């Protein structure tokens, strides 16, 4: 499983926060393993593991989701069954406590693969799933992360003052480029004011090094006003997503991914997480969940590319994953990583950023987690 990748530095991650995040990752691994140990399906194991991460304010999914430009949490998720290649995905939902559950309903209870926004939530209600108030997703740290992003955006947009040109001022609300929310002012929720959680919210999860994996190189993506922002606590640059892959006792693989997207995103932007073949994919041979700069993972169909190399070139999974992450993506300027598993239970977790929250657990039930290049 993973909890996101990016520029994650030891000096910016306090021992207390690192221990807390490792504990959540371990809990998620154990939740998925408990399902498999009882003979449960890989789909159920993936769902159980992702639930833990969606419910934690430390990770950018569910409870810990980041805010978009308008001060709203928009959530994406996808789930895929490797045995049947059935898949379900949702994007831009705002009132679903566990988006991975709705993705599964789309897969199992509808003829479709993806639903978005209000339509997805209407489908959720038709399936008896409750909608939660937007205040459920509010965390003070995520909110402050948005305020920083808005201030940085405003500073970049303001032209330098000259004697003949007065300093730029903030345009009126409702005009293009205007910040829709005031720094420090939480999003309005009908009938209720947001409550800051007792525990902080950051993102990402740990994972161990894979034997034979080459050292990751830093792939820098082109500058863009829509790039992911800085972590509000550590100041590190991260791509917040959570995901899991699993192999059950019947030999079936599954993959799932869930995310809050990126801080200050606009215009209904959707990343790779809910895109089957980009951020999430599973077939009979291979299961992949990705985390990184989503636009690159979409363009290069990263998850499917890895599994296609296993299928068509008969490459070992670790080699296929390394080629895509360390060669294809790096050359394109894409940053991030994946977790992947084949039908023999081989695990690959390459990343080309400085860190990735990641972990795995095998038949022996012993969880292993890591964050940095070197554990």
Secondary structure, DSSP 8 states (H G I E B T S, - for coil): -EEEEEE--GGGS-HHHHHHHHHHHHHHHHHHHHHHHTT--HHHHHHHHHHHHHT-TTSSSGGG----TTS---EEEEEEETTT--EEEEEEESS-S-HHHHHHHHHHHSS-SEEEHHHHHHHHHHTT-----GGGG--HHHHHHHHHHHHHHHHHHS---BTTB-------TTSTT--SS-TT----BTTB-----SS-----------TT------------TTS--B-TTT--EEE--EEEEEE-TTS-EEEEEEE---TT--TT---STTSBTTTEEE-SSEEEEEEE-HHHHHHTTHHHHHHHHHHHS---HHHHHHHIIIIIHHHHT--EEEEEEETT--EE--BSSSEEEEEEE-TT--EEEEEES--
